[in-house]
Amino acid sequence: MTEVLVIGWDGASFNHLQRIQPDYYSSLDNKGKLLPEDVYKGIPIDSGTAWTTITTGVEVEDHGFLSINNVVKSRKFLGLTKNFTKHIPNKKLRTYAYYGPNKLFNLKDRTPRSADVEYKRLWDYIGENSLSLGVPLTYPAWQHNGVMFSGIPAPLEGSLPASYPEKYDEYRKRYNGYYYLGDKKTPLEDESQPNLKEYKDKIYEYNEEAFKVVEELNDEEEFEFIFAVFPIIDDLLHALDPEDDWDEIEKAYNWIDQKTEELVEKIEPEHVLVLSDHGMMPAEQSLNPGQYPGLEMDHDPMNGIWASNTDLDLEEQSDVTPAILELFGKDNFRPEKFEMEVDSDSDEIEDIEV
């Protein structure tokens, strides 16, 4: 029997859910906002940063993932800028004071890899048979007691494994459609404007397939712990106007809410946790200095969510790992470092644009 099922609604916003009130989410008795650590309160946060904090239980200067696109050279430098800038009350000044020095002086010129995080992830602590699917910055996949499908940035074909064990790679390829239109993630990245309807259809198609993969594999393996992230809200809302396209936004929330309920009914876990890494806001309200033209909505650090059938009393992203470990009888959480083992003879690092 599955003890804990975690469903990541990447990009789901507390304020949106308060307005929509989808059925399954509303039925969960325990819920609230899931906020980032102090430095990010009110300034842009990257999905790679947030999900890594959530799944390690350590803050950014320890895990070192400032961005899904880059690796920091010095965690000490990152920590110094974080500890200084978190006291700046003006959010715009804080954004530039934090990101500016790190981007100028503290980034390596390569794509991040899972081994760049020195700390165990949730499933490494639990030790029971687990499934992790689609968690950002978990490529390449590493050896542990369970099944893993790497999240972004992970290539469809690469020299390093994006699945563990690799015999399950065909499952991953069924849903790994991060580049929905050729080599572009969204239809907003250049002036050619690929077909927006095709983009939306692909997002639903791949997220539906990801739900099927979780269900099918659990029938085979009966996982004790499942942590699966679905990016439909984040990916769609980047391309949807918060006013003109509200009906489509509401449809997306109701869709993932229904799929979550169906999965819960199928798996029948003891504990369910739905959570997001951040919310979404109108792009013109975002302070993201790297925002690209045409973006409709961008990340809102102050409207992440959590909802559960269990009283977990979550407040910040770093609370998630200790709270889940307590459900497995593992109290007094202390972060542990470890050396990752990867099933591959190659140490090649592919550059992946995200």
PAVOLUM-325124 format. One record per residue (C-alpha): residue number from 1; residue in three letters; x, y, z. Coordinates in steps of 0.05 Angstrom, whole numbers, always signed. Each point is the difference from the previous one (the first is absolute). Example, Ala and Ser with C-alpha at 12.3 -4.5 7.8 and 13.67 -1.06 7.14 Angstrom:
2
<atom i="1" aa="ALA" px="+246" py="-90" pz="+156"/>
<atom i="2" aa="SER" px="+27" py="+69" pz="-13"/>
This chain:
354
<atom i="1" aa="MET" px="+0" py="+0" pz="+0"/>
<atom i="2" aa="THR" px="+24" py="+71" pz="-16"/>
<atom i="3" aa="GLU" px="+14" py="+37" pz="+65"/>
<atom i="4" aa="VAL" px="+9" py="+70" pz="-31"/>
<atom i="5" aa="LEU" px="-20" py="+27" pz="-68"/>
<atom i="6" aa="VAL" px="+27" py="+69" pz="-17"/>
<atom i="7" aa="ILE" px="-29" py="+34" pz="-62"/>
<atom i="8" aa="GLY" px="+36" py="+62" pz="-24"/>
<atom i="9" aa="TRP" px="-44" py="+51" pz="-35"/>
<atom i="10" aa="ASP" px="+58" py="+41" pz="-27"/>
<atom i="11" aa="GLY" px="-21" py="+73" pz="-2"/>
<atom i="12" aa="ALA" px="-67" py="-8" pz="+36"/>
<atom i="13" aa="SER" px="-20" py="+65" pz="+35"/>
<atom i="14" aa="PHE" px="-35" py="+6" pz="+67"/>
<atom i="15" aa="ASN" px="-38" py="+62" pz="-23"/>
<atom i="16" aa="HIS" px="-24" py="-36" pz="-63"/>
<atom i="17" aa="LEU" px="-23" py="-61" pz="+40"/>
<atom i="18" aa="GLN" px="-37" py="+45" pz="+49"/>
<atom i="19" aa="ARG" px="-39" py="+27" pz="-59"/>
<atom i="20" aa="ILE" px="-12" py="-66" pz="-37"/>
<atom i="21" aa="GLN" px="-10" py="-48" pz="+59"/>
<atom i="22" aa="PRO" px="+9" py="-65" pz="-39"/>
<atom i="23" aa="ASP" px="-34" py="-60" pz="+31"/>
<atom i="24" aa="TYR" px="+57" py="-44" pz="+23"/>
<atom i="25" aa="TYR" px="+44" py="+56" pz="+24"/>
<atom i="26" aa="SER" px="-58" py="+29" pz="+39"/>
<atom i="27" aa="SER" px="-14" py="-67" pz="+33"/>
<atom i="28" aa="LEU" px="+69" py="-2" pz="+33"/>
<atom i="29" aa="ASP" px="-7" py="+25" pz="+71"/>
<atom i="30" aa="ASN" px="+71" py="+26" pz="+9"/>
<atom i="31" aa="LYS" px="+27" py="+53" pz="-47"/>
<atom i="32" aa="GLY" px="+35" py="+66" pz="-6"/>
<atom i="33" aa="LYS" px="+54" py="+39" pz="-36"/>
<atom i="34" aa="LEU" px="+68" py="-31" pz="-9"/>
<atom i="35" aa="LEU" px="+51" py="+56" pz="+1"/>
<atom i="36" aa="PRO" px="+74" py="+3" pz="-18"/>
<atom i="37" aa="GLU" px="+56" py="+20" pz="+48"/>
<atom i="38" aa="ASP" px="+6" py="+73" pz="+19"/>
<atom i="39" aa="VAL" px="+44" py="+25" pz="-57"/>
<atom i="40" aa="TYR" px="-52" py="-22" pz="-52"/>
<atom i="41" aa="LYS" px="-60" py="+30" pz="+35"/>
<atom i="42" aa="GLY" px="-24" py="+48" pz="-54"/>
<atom i="43" aa="ILE" px="+55" py="-11" pz="-51"/>
<atom i="44" aa="PRO" px="+4" py="-51" pz="-57"/>
<atom i="45" aa="ILE" px="+15" py="-72" pz="+16"/>
<atom i="46" aa="ASP" px="+20" py="-54" pz="-49"/>
<atom i="47" aa="SER" px="-35" py="-68" pz="-2"/>
<atom i="48" aa="GLY" px="+67" py="-35" pz="+6"/>
<atom i="49" aa="THR" px="+16" py="+38" pz="+63"/>
<atom i="50" aa="ALA" px="-68" py="-11" pz="+32"/>
<atom i="51" aa="TRP" px="-7" py="-74" pz="-15"/>
<atom i="52" aa="THR" px="+71" py="-13" pz="+24"/>
<atom i="53" aa="THR" px="-15" py="+34" pz="+66"/>
<atom i="54" aa="ILE" px="-65" py="-39" pz="+6"/>
<atom i="55" aa="THR" px="+33" py="-68" pz="-13"/>
<atom i="56" aa="THR" px="+64" py="+10" pz="+40"/>
<atom i="57" aa="GLY" px="-25" py="+41" pz="+59"/>
<atom i="58" aa="VAL" px="+60" py="+47" pz="-6"/>
<atom i="59" aa="GLU" px="+1" py="+72" pz="-23"/>
<atom i="60" aa="VAL" px="+32" py="+29" pz="-62"/>
<atom i="61" aa="GLU" px="+70" py="+16" pz="+26"/>
<atom i="62" aa="ASP" px="+6" py="-74" pz="+21"/>
<atom i="63" aa="HIS" px="-28" py="-35" pz="-62"/>
<atom i="64" aa="GLY" px="+29" py="+53" pz="-46"/>
<atom i="65" aa="PHE" px="-53" py="+1" pz="-55"/>
<atom i="66" aa="LEU" px="-13" py="+73" pz="-15"/>
<atom i="67" aa="SER" px="-31" py="-17" pz="-67"/>
<atom i="68" aa="ILE" px="-22" py="-58" pz="-43"/>
<atom i="69" aa="ASN" px="+50" py="+25" pz="-52"/>
<atom i="70" aa="ASN" px="+64" py="+9" pz="+39"/>
<atom i="71" aa="VAL" px="+47" py="-27" pz="+53"/>
<atom i="72" aa="VAL" px="+30" py="+47" pz="+52"/>
<atom i="73" aa="LYS" px="+75" py="+2" pz="+8"/>
<atom i="74" aa="SER" px="-2" py="+17" pz="+74"/>
<atom i="75" aa="ARG" px="-55" py="-17" pz="+50"/>
<atom i="76" aa="LYS" px="+34" py="+47" pz="+49"/>
<atom i="77" aa="PHE" px="-7" py="+58" pz="-48"/>
<atom i="78" aa="LEU" px="-73" py="-19" pz="-12"/>
<atom i="79" aa="GLY" px="-12" py="-2" pz="+75"/>
<atom i="80" aa="LEU" px="+33" py="+67" pz="+12"/>
<atom i="81" aa="THR" px="-43" py="+35" pz="-53"/>
<atom i="82" aa="LYS" px="-62" py="-35" pz="+26"/>
<atom i="83" aa="ASN" px="+11" py="+20" pz="+72"/>
<atom i="84" aa="PHE" px="+14" py="+72" pz="-20"/>
<atom i="85" aa="THR" px="-56" py="+11" pz="-49"/>
<atom i="86" aa="LYS" px="-56" py="-34" pz="+40"/>
<atom i="87" aa="HIS" px="+0" py="+62" pz="+45"/>
<atom i="88" aa="ILE" px="-13" py="+48" pz="-58"/>
<atom i="89" aa="PRO" px="-74" py="+18" pz="+4"/>
<atom i="90" aa="ASN" px="-7" py="+27" pz="-71"/>
<atom i="91" aa="LYS" px="-14" py="-62" pz="-42"/>
<atom i="92" aa="LYS" px="+28" py="+28" pz="-65"/>
<atom i="93" aa="LEU" px="+66" py="+20" pz="+34"/>
<atom i="94" aa="ARG" px="+3" py="-67" pz="+34"/>
<atom i="95" aa="THR" px="-10" py="-37" pz="-66"/>
<atom i="96" aa="TYR" px="+57" py="+36" pz="-34"/>
<atom i="97" aa="ALA" px="+46" py="-1" pz="+61"/>
<atom i="98" aa="TYR" px="-10" py="-76" pz="+7"/>
<atom i="99" aa="TYR" px="+0" py="-24" pz="-72"/>
<atom i="100" aa="GLY" px="+47" py="+52" pz="-30"/>
<atom i="101" aa="PRO" px="+65" py="-18" pz="+37"/>
<atom i="102" aa="ASN" px="-13" py="-74" pz="-6"/>
<atom i="103" aa="LYS" px="-13" py="+3" pz="-74"/>
<atom i="104" aa="LEU" px="+61" py="+43" pz="-12"/>
<atom i="105" aa="PHE" px="+50" py="-36" pz="+44"/>
<atom i="106" aa="ASN" px="-27" py="-66" pz="+27"/>
<atom i="107" aa="LEU" px="-26" py="-44" pz="-57"/>
<atom i="108" aa="LYS" px="+35" py="-56" pz="-36"/>
<atom i="109" aa="ASP" px="-12" py="-5" pz="-75"/>
<atom i="110" aa="ARG" px="-36" py="-66" pz="-1"/>
<atom i="111" aa="THR" px="-68" py="-32" pz="+13"/>
<atom i="112" aa="PRO" px="-12" py="-24" pz="+71"/>
<atom i="113" aa="ARG" px="-1" py="-74" pz="+16"/>
<atom i="114" aa="SER" px="-28" py="-40" pz="+58"/>
<atom i="115" aa="ALA" px="+69" py="-14" pz="+28"/>
<atom i="116" aa="ASP" px="+10" py="+75" pz="+10"/>
<atom i="117" aa="VAL" px="-47" py="-7" pz="+60"/>
<atom i="118" aa="GLU" px="+40" py="-31" pz="+57"/>
<atom i="119" aa="TYR" px="-60" py="-18" pz="+42"/>
<atom i="120" aa="LYS" px="-47" py="-60" pz="+0"/>
<atom i="121" aa="ARG" px="-69" py="+8" pz="-29"/>
<atom i="122" aa="LEU" px="-63" py="-21" pz="+36"/>
<atom i="123" aa="TRP" px="-2" py="-70" pz="-30"/>
<atom i="124" aa="ASP" px="+73" py="-13" pz="+20"/>
<atom i="125" aa="TYR" px="-18" py="+11" pz="+73"/>
<atom i="126" aa="ILE" px="-63" py="-42" pz="-1"/>
<atom i="127" aa="GLY" px="+35" py="-61" pz="-28"/>
<atom i="128" aa="GLU" px="-66" py="-35" pz="-17"/>
<atom i="129" aa="ASN" px="-19" py="-18" pz="-71"/>
<atom i="130" aa="SER" px="-15" py="+68" pz="-32"/>
<atom i="131" aa="LEU" px="-19" py="+34" pz="-65"/>
<atom i="132" aa="SER" px="+24" py="+70" pz="-17"/>
<atom i="133" aa="LEU" px="-24" py="+30" pz="-66"/>
<atom i="134" aa="GLY" px="+14" py="+67" pz="-32"/>
<atom i="135" aa="VAL" px="+35" py="+35" pz="+58"/>
<atom i="136" aa="PRO" px="+43" py="+55" pz="-30"/>
<atom i="137" aa="LEU" px="+76" py="-6" pz="+5"/>
<atom i="138" aa="THR" px="+2" py="-75" pz="+11"/>
<atom i="139" aa="TYR" px="+39" py="-16" pz="-64"/>
<atom i="140" aa="PRO" px="+36" py="-47" pz="-5"/>
<atom i="141" aa="ALA" px="-41" py="-50" pz="+40"/>
<atom i="142" aa="TRP" px="+39" py="-36" pz="+55"/>
<atom i="143" aa="GLN" px="-2" py="-68" pz="+34"/>
<atom i="144" aa="HIS" px="-47" py="-7" pz="+59"/>
<atom i="145" aa="ASN" px="-56" py="-45" pz="+24"/>
<atom i="146" aa="GLY" px="-53" py="+17" pz="-50"/>
<atom i="147" aa="VAL" px="-15" py="+28" pz="-69"/>
<atom i="148" aa="MET" px="+19" py="+70" pz="-23"/>
<atom i="149" aa="PHE" px="-16" py="+40" pz="-62"/>
<atom i="150" aa="SER" px="+41" py="+64" pz="-4"/>
<atom i="151" aa="GLY" px="-33" py="+67" pz="-6"/>
<atom i="152" aa="ILE" px="+22" py="+61" pz="-41"/>
<atom i="153" aa="PRO" px="+52" py="+12" pz="-26"/>
<atom i="154" aa="ALA" px="+6" py="-72" pz="-25"/>
<atom i="155" aa="PRO" px="+8" py="-19" pz="-74"/>
<atom i="156" aa="LEU" px="-43" py="-51" pz="-34"/>
<atom i="157" aa="GLU" px="+65" py="-33" pz="-23"/>
<atom i="158" aa="GLY" px="+65" py="+11" pz="+38"/>
<atom i="159" aa="SER" px="+64" py="-33" pz="+22"/>
<atom i="160" aa="LEU" px="-23" py="-2" pz="+72"/>
<atom i="161" aa="PRO" px="-61" py="-38" pz="+27"/>
<atom i="162" aa="ALA" px="-65" py="+39" pz="+9"/>
<atom i="163" aa="SER" px="-33" py="-61" pz="+30"/>
<atom i="164" aa="TYR" px="+19" py="-48" pz="+56"/>
<atom i="165" aa="PRO" px="-1" py="-58" pz="-11"/>
<atom i="166" aa="GLU" px="+12" py="+14" pz="-74"/>
<atom i="167" aa="LYS" px="-46" py="-57" pz="-19"/>
<atom i="168" aa="TYR" px="-58" py="+47" pz="+15"/>
<atom i="169" aa="ASP" px="+23" py="+53" pz="-49"/>
<atom i="170" aa="GLU" px="-57" py="-13" pz="-49"/>
<atom i="171" aa="TYR" px="-49" py="+23" pz="+53"/>
<atom i="172" aa="ARG" px="+38" py="+67" pz="+6"/>
<atom i="173" aa="LYS" px="+1" py="+11" pz="-75"/>
<atom i="174" aa="ARG" px="-76" py="-6" pz="-2"/>
<atom i="175" aa="TYR" px="-9" py="+65" pz="+39"/>
<atom i="176" aa="ASN" px="+66" py="+37" pz="-6"/>
<atom i="177" aa="GLY" px="-25" py="+53" pz="-48"/>
<atom i="178" aa="TYR" px="+32" py="+61" pz="+32"/>
<atom i="179" aa="TYR" px="+16" py="+28" pz="-69"/>
<atom i="180" aa="TYR" px="-71" py="+0" pz="-23"/>
<atom i="181" aa="LEU" px="+12" py="+33" pz="-67"/>
<atom i="182" aa="GLY" px="+64" py="-22" pz="-34"/>
<atom i="183" aa="ASP" px="+57" py="+27" pz="+42"/>
<atom i="184" aa="LYS" px="-42" py="+54" pz="+34"/>
<atom i="185" aa="LYS" px="-34" py="-8" pz="+67"/>
<atom i="186" aa="THR" px="-51" py="+56" pz="-12"/>
<atom i="187" aa="PRO" px="-28" py="+35" pz="-61"/>
<atom i="188" aa="LEU" px="+25" py="+66" pz="+29"/>
<atom i="189" aa="GLU" px="+75" py="-6" pz="-9"/>
<atom i="190" aa="ASP" px="+7" py="+29" pz="-70"/>
<atom i="191" aa="GLU" px="-38" py="+41" pz="-51"/>
<atom i="192" aa="SER" px="-25" py="-59" pz="-40"/>
<atom i="193" aa="GLN" px="-54" py="-16" pz="+52"/>
<atom i="194" aa="PRO" px="-11" py="-75" pz="-11"/>
<atom i="195" aa="ASN" px="-71" py="-24" pz="+4"/>
<atom i="196" aa="LEU" px="-26" py="+16" pz="+70"/>
<atom i="197" aa="LYS" px="-55" py="-52" pz="-4"/>
<atom i="198" aa="GLU" px="+51" py="-54" pz="-16"/>
<atom i="199" aa="TYR" px="+40" py="+23" pz="+60"/>
<atom i="200" aa="LYS" px="-59" py="-5" pz="+47"/>
<atom i="201" aa="ASP" px="-22" py="-67" pz="-27"/>
<atom i="202" aa="LYS" px="+70" py="-29" pz="+10"/>
<atom i="203" aa="ILE" px="+2" py="+24" pz="+72"/>
<atom i="204" aa="TYR" px="-65" py="-37" pz="+16"/>
<atom i="205" aa="GLU" px="+23" py="-61" pz="-38"/>
<atom i="206" aa="TYR" px="+66" py="-7" pz="+36"/>
<atom i="207" aa="ASN" px="-27" py="+15" pz="+69"/>
<atom i="208" aa="GLU" px="-55" py="-52" pz="-11"/>
<atom i="209" aa="GLU" px="+52" py="-51" pz="-20"/>
<atom i="210" aa="ALA" px="+41" py="+16" pz="+63"/>
<atom i="211" aa="PHE" px="-61" py="-15" pz="+44"/>
<atom i="212" aa="LYS" px="-8" py="-67" pz="-37"/>
<atom i="213" aa="VAL" px="+73" py="-17" pz="+11"/>
<atom i="214" aa="VAL" px="-7" py="+10" pz="+75"/>
<atom i="215" aa="GLU" px="-63" py="-43" pz="+2"/>
<atom i="216" aa="GLU" px="+28" py="-56" pz="-43"/>
<atom i="217" aa="LEU" px="+67" py="-4" pz="+36"/>
<atom i="218" aa="ASN" px="-33" py="+0" pz="+68"/>
<atom i="219" aa="ASP" px="-43" py="-60" pz="-23"/>
<atom i="220" aa="GLU" px="+66" py="-36" pz="-14"/>
<atom i="221" aa="GLU" px="+42" py="+23" pz="+59"/>
<atom i="222" aa="GLU" px="-47" py="+22" pz="+57"/>
<atom i="223" aa="PHE" px="+44" py="+58" pz="+21"/>
<atom i="224" aa="GLU" px="+4" py="+21" pz="+73"/>
<atom i="225" aa="PHE" px="+14" py="+72" pz="-20"/>
<atom i="226" aa="ILE" px="-17" py="+39" pz="-64"/>
<atom i="227" aa="PHE" px="+23" py="+71" pz="-17"/>
<atom i="228" aa="ALA" px="-24" py="+22" pz="-68"/>
<atom i="229" aa="VAL" px="+2" py="+70" pz="-30"/>
<atom i="230" aa="PHE" px="-47" py="+21" pz="-56"/>
<atom i="231" aa="PRO" px="+16" py="+66" pz="-36"/>
<atom i="232" aa="ILE" px="-67" py="+14" pz="-34"/>
<atom i="233" aa="ILE" px="-18" py="+63" pz="+40"/>
<atom i="234" aa="ASP" px="+68" py="+32" pz="-7"/>
<atom i="235" aa="ASP" px="+8" py="-16" pz="-74"/>
<atom i="236" aa="LEU" px="-70" py="+22" pz="-20"/>
<atom i="237" aa="LEU" px="-3" py="+64" pz="+41"/>
<atom i="238" aa="HIS" px="+65" py="+26" pz="-30"/>
<atom i="239" aa="ALA" px="-41" py="+4" pz="-64"/>
<atom i="240" aa="LEU" px="-68" py="+21" pz="+27"/>
<atom i="241" aa="ASP" px="-24" py="+71" pz="+14"/>
<atom i="242" aa="PRO" px="-26" py="+2" pz="+73"/>
<atom i="243" aa="GLU" px="-61" py="+41" pz="-21"/>
<atom i="244" aa="ASP" px="-17" py="-19" pz="-72"/>
<atom i="245" aa="ASP" px="+15" py="-74" pz="+9"/>
<atom i="246" aa="TRP" px="-29" py="-12" pz="+70"/>
<atom i="247" aa="ASP" px="-47" py="-55" pz="-24"/>
<atom i="248" aa="GLU" px="+60" py="-39" pz="-26"/>
<atom i="249" aa="ILE" px="+38" py="+11" pz="+64"/>
<atom i="250" aa="GLU" px="-60" py="-25" pz="+41"/>
<atom i="251" aa="LYS" px="-5" py="-61" pz="-47"/>
<atom i="252" aa="ALA" px="+73" py="-18" pz="+13"/>
<atom i="253" aa="TYR" px="-9" py="+3" pz="+76"/>
<atom i="254" aa="ASN" px="-62" py="-43" pz="-3"/>
<atom i="255" aa="TRP" px="+34" py="-49" pz="-47"/>
<atom i="256" aa="ILE" px="+60" py="-13" pz="+46"/>
<atom i="257" aa="ASP" px="-47" py="-1" pz="+61"/>
<atom i="258" aa="GLN" px="-42" py="-55" pz="-32"/>
<atom i="259" aa="LYS" px="+62" py="-40" pz="-22"/>
<atom i="260" aa="THR" px="+28" py="+5" pz="+70"/>
<atom i="261" aa="GLU" px="-65" py="-26" pz="+30"/>
<atom i="262" aa="GLU" px="-2" py="-58" pz="-49"/>
<atom i="263" aa="LEU" px="+72" py="-18" pz="+17"/>
<atom i="264" aa="VAL" px="-14" py="+3" pz="+75"/>
<atom i="265" aa="GLU" px="-61" py="-45" pz="-8"/>
<atom i="266" aa="LYS" px="+41" py="-50" pz="-40"/>
<atom i="267" aa="ILE" px="+61" py="-2" pz="+46"/>
<atom i="268" aa="GLU" px="-36" py="+10" pz="+67"/>
<atom i="269" aa="PRO" px="+59" py="+30" pz="+38"/>
<atom i="270" aa="GLU" px="-1" py="+11" pz="+75"/>
<atom i="271" aa="HIS" px="+24" py="+72" pz="-8"/>
<atom i="272" aa="VAL" px="-9" py="+48" pz="-58"/>
<atom i="273" aa="LEU" px="+37" py="+65" pz="-10"/>
<atom i="274" aa="VAL" px="-13" py="+48" pz="-58"/>
<atom i="275" aa="LEU" px="+50" py="+57" pz="-5"/>
<atom i="276" aa="SER" px="+31" py="+51" pz="-47"/>
<atom i="277" aa="ASP" px="+67" py="+33" pz="-6"/>
<atom i="278" aa="HIS" px="-28" py="+70" pz="-12"/>
<atom i="279" aa="GLY" px="-63" py="+33" pz="-27"/>
<atom i="280" aa="MET" px="-9" py="+40" pz="-64"/>
<atom i="281" aa="MET" px="-12" py="+75" pz="-9"/>
<atom i="282" aa="PRO" px="-10" py="+47" pz="-60"/>
<atom i="283" aa="ALA" px="+67" py="+7" pz="-33"/>
<atom i="284" aa="GLU" px="+0" py="+76" pz="+6"/>
<atom i="285" aa="GLN" px="-2" py="-7" pz="+76"/>
<atom i="286" aa="SER" px="+61" py="-46" pz="+2"/>
<atom i="287" aa="LEU" px="+69" py="+27" pz="+16"/>
<atom i="288" aa="ASN" px="+34" py="-56" pz="-39"/>
<atom i="289" aa="PRO" px="+60" py="+32" pz="-35"/>
<atom i="290" aa="GLY" px="+5" py="-58" pz="-49"/>
<atom i="291" aa="GLN" px="-72" py="+3" pz="-23"/>
<atom i="292" aa="TYR" px="-7" py="-12" pz="-75"/>
<atom i="293" aa="PRO" px="-46" py="+39" pz="-47"/>
<atom i="294" aa="GLY" px="-71" py="-25" pz="-8"/>
<atom i="295" aa="LEU" px="-5" py="-33" pz="+68"/>
<atom i="296" aa="GLU" px="-71" py="+7" pz="+27"/>
<atom i="297" aa="MET" px="+11" py="-25" pz="+72"/>
<atom i="298" aa="ASP" px="+62" py="-11" pz="+42"/>
<atom i="299" aa="HIS" px="+18" py="-31" pz="+67"/>
<atom i="300" aa="ASP" px="-32" py="+28" pz="+63"/>
<atom i="301" aa="PRO" px="+42" py="-21" pz="+61"/>
<atom i="302" aa="MET" px="-53" py="+20" pz="+51"/>
<atom i="303" aa="ASN" px="-57" py="-44" pz="-25"/>
<atom i="304" aa="GLY" px="+26" py="-72" pz="+2"/>
<atom i="305" aa="ILE" px="-48" py="-51" pz="+29"/>
<atom i="306" aa="TRP" px="-4" py="-63" pz="+43"/>
<atom i="307" aa="ALA" px="-62" py="-42" pz="+15"/>
<atom i="308" aa="SER" px="-5" py="-67" pz="+36"/>
<atom i="309" aa="ASN" px="-45" py="-49" pz="+34"/>
<atom i="310" aa="THR" px="+50" py="+2" pz="+57"/>
<atom i="311" aa="ASP" px="+17" py="+58" pz="+47"/>
<atom i="312" aa="LEU" px="+71" py="+15" pz="-22"/>
<atom i="313" aa="ASP" px="+4" py="+72" pz="+23"/>
<atom i="314" aa="LEU" px="+43" py="+23" pz="-58"/>
<atom i="315" aa="GLU" px="+22" py="+72" pz="-9"/>
<atom i="316" aa="GLU" px="+64" py="+2" pz="-42"/>
<atom i="317" aa="GLN" px="+29" py="-45" pz="-54"/>
<atom i="318" aa="SER" px="+54" py="-26" pz="+46"/>
<atom i="319" aa="ASP" px="-54" py="-28" pz="+47"/>
<atom i="320" aa="VAL" px="-23" py="-52" pz="-51"/>
<atom i="321" aa="THR" px="+56" py="-52" pz="+6"/>
<atom i="322" aa="PRO" px="+0" py="-2" pz="+77"/>
<atom i="323" aa="ALA" px="-77" py="-5" pz="+1"/>
<atom i="324" aa="ILE" px="-2" py="-58" pz="-49"/>
<atom i="325" aa="LEU" px="+57" py="-37" pz="+35"/>
<atom i="326" aa="GLU" px="-40" py="+4" pz="+65"/>
<atom i="327" aa="LEU" px="-57" py="-38" pz="-34"/>
<atom i="328" aa="PHE" px="+51" py="-56" pz="-10"/>
<atom i="329" aa="GLY" px="+20" py="+2" pz="+73"/>
<atom i="330" aa="LYS" px="+65" py="+39" pz="-13"/>
<atom i="331" aa="ASP" px="+2" py="+57" pz="+49"/>
<atom i="332" aa="ASN" px="+53" py="+54" pz="+15"/>
<atom i="333" aa="PHE" px="+19" py="+12" pz="-73"/>
<atom i="334" aa="ARG" px="+72" py="+17" pz="-13"/>
<atom i="335" aa="PRO" px="+23" py="+10" pz="-73"/>
<atom i="336" aa="GLU" px="+50" py="-53" pz="-23"/>
<atom i="337" aa="LYS" px="+50" py="+4" pz="-56"/>
<atom i="338" aa="PHE" px="+13" py="-59" pz="-45"/>
<atom i="339" aa="GLU" px="+37" py="-21" pz="-62"/>
<atom i="340" aa="MET" px="-46" py="-15" pz="-58"/>
<atom i="341" aa="GLU" px="+8" py="-64" pz="-40"/>
<atom i="342" aa="VAL" px="-22" py="+3" pz="-73"/>
<atom i="343" aa="ASP" px="-9" py="-60" pz="-46"/>
<atom i="344" aa="SER" px="+44" py="+25" pz="-57"/>
<atom i="345" aa="ASP" px="+72" py="-5" pz="-25"/>
<atom i="346" aa="SER" px="-3" py="+71" pz="-27"/>
<atom i="347" aa="ASP" px="+17" py="+64" pz="+37"/>
<atom i="348" aa="GLU" px="-20" py="+44" pz="-59"/>
<atom i="349" aa="ILE" px="-40" py="+62" pz="+17"/>
<atom i="350" aa="GLU" px="-50" py="+20" pz="-53"/>
<atom i="351" aa="ASP" px="-19" py="+73" pz="-7"/>
<atom i="352" aa="ILE" px="-75" py="+6" pz="+2"/>
<atom i="353" aa="GLU" px="-35" py="+66" pz="-14"/>
<atom i="354" aa="VAL" px="-59" py="+12" pz="+47"/>
